């Protein structure tokens, strides 16, 4: 009896790190600033980013939740950074989200299509 020799897909550590950054950064930022939408949005966006990272761990072609979440955060946090000019937290989140979108885009473009 021969064992299945297909390699396991590694956990998407950068995706899980990004999800933790989104969730913790939003919660911390809302606690400092006292804003109303951030306490609900931060765990939601962090959870979606975590779900996307989990899906990437299961199937590297399943990028859509990660791409939608990080793309949305690029737009929202990019506009906040542009309006405020403050790096923390909007600039940091916009930059991290942009890097995530770029990483996913490179992944899609570099894979040969069947």
PASEBA-1860 file (N, C-alpha, C; in nm, 3 decimals):
! residues 114
1> XXXXXXXX> 0.084/-0.117/0.000/0.000/0.000/0.000/0.090/0.124/0.000 ~ 0.067/0.213/-0.095/0.151/0.331/-0.110/0.083/0.452/-0.044 ~ 0.164/0.530/0.026/0.111/0.649/0.093/0.094/0.761/-0.009 ~ 0.001/0.850/0.022/-0.018/0.968/-0.060/0.097/1.065/-0.035 ~ 0.169/1.101/-0.139/0.288/1.185/-0.123/0.264/1.330/-0.158 ~ 0.138/1.374/-0.165/0.112/1.513/-0.197/0.152/1.600/-0.079 ~ 0.221/1.710/-0.104/0.264/1.796/0.007/0.145/1.867/0.071 ~ 0.154/1.887/0.200/0.053/1.963/0.271/0.069/2.111/0.240
9> XXXXXXXX> -0.041/2.182/0.233/-0.035/2.325/0.211/0.001/2.390/0.344 ~ 0.107/2.471/0.349/0.145/2.533/0.476/0.042/2.637/0.520 ~ 0.036/2.659/0.649/-0.051/2.764/0.700/-0.011/2.898/0.641 ~ -0.106/2.980/0.620/-0.080/3.111/0.561/-0.050/3.209/0.675 ~ 0.074/3.201/0.727/0.112/3.277/0.846/0.101/3.427/0.826 ~ 0.138/3.477/0.710/0.127/3.622/0.690/-0.020/3.665/0.690 ~ -0.106/3.580/0.638/-0.249/3.611/0.640/-0.306/3.615/0.780 ~ -0.265/3.518/0.863/-0.312/3.517/1.001/-0.253/3.634/1.080
17> XXXXXXXX> -0.130/3.670/1.052/-0.069/3.788/1.115/-0.141/3.915/1.077 ~ -0.176/3.926/0.948/-0.251/4.041/0.901/-0.388/4.048/0.969 ~ -0.455/3.933/0.983/-0.586/3.930/1.049/-0.575/3.975/1.194 ~ -0.470/3.930/1.262/-0.450/3.971/1.402/-0.422/4.121/1.410 ~ -0.344/4.173/1.317/-0.315/4.317/1.314/-0.442/4.397/1.293 ~ -0.526/4.354/1.201/-0.651/4.425/1.174/-0.742/4.425/1.297 ~ -0.761/4.309/1.355/-0.852/4.299/1.470/-0.798/4.374/1.591 ~ -0.673/4.350/1.626/-0.618/4.414/1.746/-0.598/4.564/1.726
25> XXXXXXXX> -0.555/4.603/1.608/-0.536/4.745/1.581/-0.666/4.823/1.584 ~ -0.771/4.764/1.531/-0.900/4.832/1.533/-0.957/4.844/1.672 ~ -0.943/4.739/1.750/-0.994/4.741/1.887/-0.915/4.841/1.971 ~ -0.782/4.839/1.958/-0.698/4.933/2.032/-0.726/5.077/1.991 ~ -0.737/5.099/1.861/-0.764/5.233/1.810/-0.899/5.286/1.855 ~ -0.999/5.199/1.857/-1.131/5.245/1.901/-1.134/5.272/2.051 ~ -1.056/5.197/2.127/-1.050/5.222/2.271/-0.984/5.356/2.300 ~ -0.881/5.390/2.222/-0.812/5.518/2.243/-0.897/5.635/2.195
33> XXXXXXXX> -0.954/5.622/2.075/-1.026/5.734/2.015/-1.171/5.741/2.059 ~ -1.227/5.629/2.102/-1.366/5.628/2.142/-1.463/5.636/2.026 ~ -1.420/5.593/1.906/-1.509/5.600/1.791/-1.612/5.487/1.795 ~ -1.726/5.511/1.732/-1.836/5.415/1.738/-1.826/5.300/1.637 ~ -1.797/5.324/1.507/-1.801/5.212/1.413/-1.685/5.114/1.426 ~ -1.571/5.160/1.475/-1.453/5.073/1.479/-1.467/4.951/1.570 ~ -1.531/4.959/1.686/-1.540/4.837/1.768/-1.614/4.722/1.699 ~ -1.711/4.753/1.617/-1.782/4.647/1.544/-1.708/4.608/1.417
41> XXXXXXXX> -1.648/4.704/1.350/-1.583/4.677/1.222/-1.451/4.603/1.238 ~ -1.376/4.631/1.343/-1.244/4.569/1.359/-1.252/4.417/1.376 ~ -1.336/4.366/1.466/-1.345/4.219/1.475/-1.403/4.156/1.349 ~ -1.497/4.225/1.284/-1.555/4.173/1.161/-1.449/4.163/1.051 ~ -1.375/4.271/1.029/-1.270/4.270/0.926/-1.158/4.174/0.963 ~ -1.121/4.170/1.090/-1.019/4.076/1.135/-1.064/3.932/1.118 ~ -1.190/3.905/1.147/-1.245/3.771/1.128/-1.249/3.731/0.982 ~ -1.288/3.825/0.896/-1.288/3.796/0.752/-1.147/3.772/0.700
49> XXXXXXXX> -1.052/3.850/0.748/-0.912/3.830/0.707/-0.861/3.695/0.756 ~ -0.901/3.655/0.878/-0.863/3.524/0.931/-0.927/3.411/0.852 ~ -1.053/3.427/0.814/-1.120/3.327/0.731/-1.051/3.315/0.596 ~ -1.014/3.429/0.538/-0.942/3.427/0.411/-0.807/3.357/0.423 ~ -0.736/3.380/0.533/-0.607/3.313/0.554/-0.627/3.163/0.571 ~ -0.732/3.124/0.641/-0.762/2.982/0.657/-0.793/2.918/0.521 ~ -0.873/2.987/0.440/-0.904/2.934/0.308/-0.780/2.922/0.221 ~ -0.689/3.018/0.231/-0.563/3.009/0.157/-0.480/2.890/0.205
57> XXXXXXXX> -0.489/2.858/0.333/-0.417/2.742/0.386/-0.473/2.612/0.331 ~ -0.603/2.610/0.304/-0.667/2.490/0.253/-0.651/2.476/0.101 ~ -0.660/2.589/0.030/-0.649/2.589/-0.116/-0.586/2.721/-0.158 ~ -0.461/2.719/-0.205/-0.392/2.843/-0.240/-0.459/2.925/-0.351 ~ -0.552/2.864/-0.422/-0.622/2.938/-0.528/-0.743/3.014/-0.475 ~ -0.782/2.991/-0.352/-0.901/3.051/-0.295/-0.865/3.184/-0.226 ~ -0.845/3.287/-0.307/-0.795/3.415/-0.256/-0.904/3.519/-0.235 ~ -1.026/3.492/-0.271/-1.126/3.598/-0.289/-1.167/3.668/-0.160
65> XXXXXXXX> -1.183/3.598/-0.050/-1.219/3.666/0.075/-1.102/3.752/0.123 ~ -0.980/3.700/0.115/-0.863/3.779/0.154/-0.849/3.902/0.067 ~ -0.868/3.884/-0.062/-0.853/3.996/-0.156/-0.961/4.101/-0.134 ~ -1.085/4.058/-0.113/-1.194/4.154/-0.090/-1.174/4.230/0.041 ~ -1.135/4.159/0.147/-1.116/4.224/0.277/-1.002/4.324/0.272 ~ -0.887/4.280/0.223/-0.771/4.370/0.221/-0.792/4.484/0.121 ~ -0.858/4.457/0.010/-0.886/4.563/-0.087/-0.980/4.668/-0.031 ~ -1.081/4.625/0.044/-1.172/4.719/0.108/-1.099/4.804/0.211
73> XXXXXXXX> -1.011/4.740/0.289/-0.936/4.816/0.390/-0.835/4.911/0.327 ~ -0.780/4.877/0.210/-0.692/4.971/0.140/-0.770/5.098/0.110 ~ -0.891/5.082/0.057/-0.973/5.199/0.024/-1.013/5.281/0.145 ~ -1.066/5.215/0.247/-1.115/5.287/0.365/-1.001/5.353/0.441 ~ -0.899/5.273/0.474/-0.790/5.328/0.554/-0.700/5.421/0.473 ~ -0.693/5.397/0.343/-0.619/5.490/0.257/-0.682/5.629/0.255 ~ -0.815/5.632/0.249/-0.885/5.761/0.253/-0.868/5.829/0.389 ~ -0.874/5.752/0.496/-0.853/5.811/0.630/-0.711/5.865/0.644
81> XXXXXXXX> -0.614/5.791/0.592/-0.476/5.837/0.597/-0.459/5.964/0.514 ~ -0.519/5.968/0.397/-0.510/6.085/0.310/-0.573/6.207/0.376 ~ -0.686/6.188/0.442/-0.756/6.300/0.505/-0.686/6.348/0.632 ~ -0.634/6.255/0.712/-0.575/6.294/0.840/-0.425/6.321/0.831 ~ -0.358/6.251/0.741/-0.213/6.265/0.730/-0.137/6.194/0.842 ~ -0.209/6.121/0.926/-0.147/6.052/1.039/-0.119/5.908/1.002 ~ 0.005/5.864/1.031/0.043/5.728/0.998/-0.029/5.626/1.085 ~ -0.045/5.658/1.213/-0.109/5.564/1.306/-0.253/5.605/1.329
89> XXXXXXXX> -0.346/5.520/1.314/-0.341/5.382/1.267/-0.370/5.367/1.118 ~ -0.427/5.474/1.058/-0.476/5.461/0.921/-0.366/5.429/0.820 ~ -0.253/5.496/0.831/-0.145/5.472/0.736/-0.087/5.332/0.749 ~ -0.073/5.286/0.872/-0.022/5.150/0.894/-0.117/5.047/0.836 ~ -0.246/5.062/0.861/-0.343/4.965/0.811/-0.354/4.971/0.659 ~ -0.349/5.091/0.603/-0.353/5.103/0.457/-0.230/5.038/0.395 ~ -0.114/5.059/0.454/0.008/4.997/0.402/0.008/4.846/0.413 ~ -0.035/4.794/0.529/-0.041/4.649/0.547/-0.143/4.588/0.452
97> XXXXXXXX> -0.254/4.654/0.432/-0.356/4.604/0.341/-0.308/4.608/0.197 ~ -0.237/4.714/0.161/-0.183/4.724/0.025/-0.080/4.615/-0.001 ~ 0.004/4.586/0.097/0.101/4.477/0.082/0.030/4.343/0.066 ~ -0.079/4.323/0.138/-0.154/4.198/0.127/-0.217/4.186/-0.012 ~ -0.275/4.294/-0.062/-0.332/4.293/-0.197/-0.223/4.264/-0.300 ~ -0.107/4.328/-0.285/0.004/4.305/-0.379/0.050/4.160/-0.374 ~ 0.062/4.104/-0.254/0.106/3.965/-0.241/0.008/3.870/-0.308 ~ -0.121/3.893/-0.287/-0.222/3.808/-0.350/-0.222/3.827/-0.502
105> XXXXXXXX> -0.203/3.950/-0.547/-0.197/3.975/-0.691/-0.079/3.907/-0.757 ~ 0.035/3.913/-0.692/0.154/3.845/-0.745/0.131/3.695/-0.749 ~ 0.066/3.643/-0.647/0.036/3.499/-0.642/-0.051/3.458/-0.761 ~ -0.152/3.539/-0.791/-0.243/3.506/-0.902/-0.170/3.517/-1.036 ~ -0.091/3.621/-1.052/-0.023/3.642/-1.180/0.092/3.547/-1.206 ~ 0.152/3.494/-1.100/0.268/3.406/-1.119/0.231/3.260/-1.139 ~ 0.109/3.221/-1.109/0.068/3.081/-1.125/0.035/3.054/-1.271 ~ 0.085/2.945/-1.325/0.045/2.908/-1.460/-0.100/2.861/-1.462
113> XX> -0.172/2.904/-1.561/-0.312/2.865/-1.573/-0.324/2.734/-1.647 ~ -0.410/2.643/-1.600/-0.421/2.512/-1.666/-0.487/2.520/-1.801
END
